[in-house]
Amino acid sequence: MKLQKSYSIILGLLISVFTGCNDDTENFSNNIFMSSTTPENILVKSNIESDERTFQVEMAKPEATDVEFTIKVDPSLISTYKAIYYTNDVEELPEKHYSLSTTTGKIQAGSVISAPITVSFTAINQLNIDKVYILPITVNSASINILASSRTFYYVFKGASLINKVANIKENNIYIDWKNPEVVNNLNTLTAEALIRPHSFNNAISTLMGIEGKFLFRFGDNDVPKNHLQIAGTSSQTNIHIERDVPLEEWLHIAITYDASAKNLKAYYNGELVTDSRMDIGAIDWGIPHSDESNGKPRCFWIGYSYNNERWLDADIAEVRIWNRVLSEEEINAQDHAYDVDPNSKGLVAYWKLNDGIDEIKDYSVNGNNATPSSKLTWVDVSLPAKED
């Protein structure tokens, strides 16, 4: 009997403890707050005029009735930002550059998060890229308590280079499942470009891009130094060797133009003509359906691969483009051409910028021939073109 009574007392105490905890959970003060308080950086580029971002407001637990709130831009909170991040080198984003989709909102009964609120940014390419601008957005009022430490969110505008991230393709390669192969087939005129930074040329052959046995750009080969570019055609008799060293750890923009009717190929390094040669291989077909090329399957287009997996390119790469026309020397040497072109440019049929850190590599041309790496890419932060001191 004493043992049974002891068990009853213990059970009663446990029930009391858990009931008390549950009561505390049910009765603590509910607070409303910003869903994120980490500043969101927006890079200012000369070629991006507008942008759009969204945010939401949350609370810890659902309420039985709608919770209403208001938001506002509060420039006085820039001083708070300065104190948190130990900086004085910031200023308010001018009002003409932003607008809010609404300044009121609600979290519906039974929910814990509001509908997204949109901030639209305009003419941001007019901002001074040497300055940092801050836009503080805060929960101004609410029908329940506001969590003071999480009521404000900051958008931070910083000057950016045209390219801020590139892909490293060491021991990797990139292929295309052509949705619209016709745009890169039967090319009687062609320009192909890539921006690369080689780290080594240790392989006997290091492939840039193209199709083995058809039309391929590669470094090295029999009797070709490992750091020399070769334009490989349909046979060894049609190959072109560019007898110039390609330096390591330096950015190089390579542009190759080909005119089947004129039987002419030109190559440019950083805008300088390095070969003007005869090449007679007919029209170029680069839109061959992708395969692993095994068991007699036809060779297809790759970036960083040809013939076997030992021919990868140890380099960072960006701005890979294919045009259906021959670009002039003046076009290739146009300001910032190596780093960015208009995706709607005449004759641009494939454009893989390789600058957004996403392994689904977008084709920025109108043709939608996205690319895929064979394994996860390594993304490298850069600043191109480099700013002069």
KAQUISUL-V713105 format. One line per field, one symbol per residue. phi: phi as a letter, one per 20 degrees, with the letter a starting at -180 (. if undefined). psi: psi as a letter, one per 20 degrees, with the letter a starting at -180 (. if undefined). Layout:
phi = ???
psi = ???
This chain:
phi = .fffffgfffffffffffffffffffdffecdbffbdfgdeceecfedecbbccbcdcbfbfdfcgdebccbecgfffffgfffdlbdecbffggfebbdfadcabdfgndcbeffdddddclffefffedddccedcfebbecfdfgfceccdecdcfcefcdbceddglbbcccefecfffddleecbcccbdccfdaceffcceeapcgmcabdbdnrgmdgfddeceeeebffdfcdeebfdfelcfcedcddbcffelcccccdlnefdbccfbccmfeddefgfbemelnfffcfcdnbambfedfdebebbleccdebeffffffefgmgfdacfgefgnedbbdflcdmdfeefeeffemefdcffbgfedcfbbcfffff
psi = gggghgggggggggggghggghhghhiqppqqrqhqjpqopppoqhjohrrpqqrrprrhqqrirqoqrqrrpnhhihhggghgjlqilqrppqhijqqqhqjqrqoqpirjqrqqpppppqkiiiqoijrpqpoppqogrqiaqpohikiqqppppqpqrhpiqrppkpkrrprpnohmhhijqlohqqppqqoqnqhrmhqhpopfrbppjfoqpqprapjpqhkpppopbirhhiqppomppoqqkqppopppqpohgilppqqpolipoiqnqppnjaqpoikppqrjjrljqqqrpqojqpgrjjkrpnqqqrlpqpqkroqrhgghjqpjhhiprpijqpioipoohljjjpioopoiriikmqrpqhrpqpppprnpqpqq.
